[in-house]
Every structure is written in structure tokens, then in C-alpha cells.
Amino acid sequence: MYTKIIGIMAIVILTSSCTEFAMLSSGATIAVSQSAYAKAYSGVDMLTIVSTEKDIKTHIYHSLKKEEDESK
């Protein structure tokens, strides 16, 4: 008797959480698609900062400044 009740409760809990998970993952997909480029840039920028202690904008600024000085 108790095993049937526990089995039914487990099925109800598992199926209800699957629905919530599906709704959450579908909403996350929409959020990711709207800001995928921003997240990708932030990730690459973070890796650049960790490896060189400068962000991407600083690297671009220094390379443009170097090219400008060389052209003069």
C-alpha cells in the first residue's frame, strides 16, 4: 500500500518538475538568443583580462595608438 502511494507521489513530483524545467529552459533559450553576442564578448573579454591583464578595448587602443605613432 505504502509503496503504491510513494510510487504515485514520485511520479507526480517528477512529472510536475519536468514541466517547470521545460518552461524554465524555454525562457532561458529566449534570453540567451537575445544577448548571445554580449555574453560571448564578455566571456572573451574576461579570458583576455585573465591572460594579459588588459581588456579588449585597451588592446585595440594601444594597437591603434602604435599604428598612429608609426605613421607619423
Helices and strands as residue ranges (DSSP letters): H 2-34, H 36-52, H 56-71
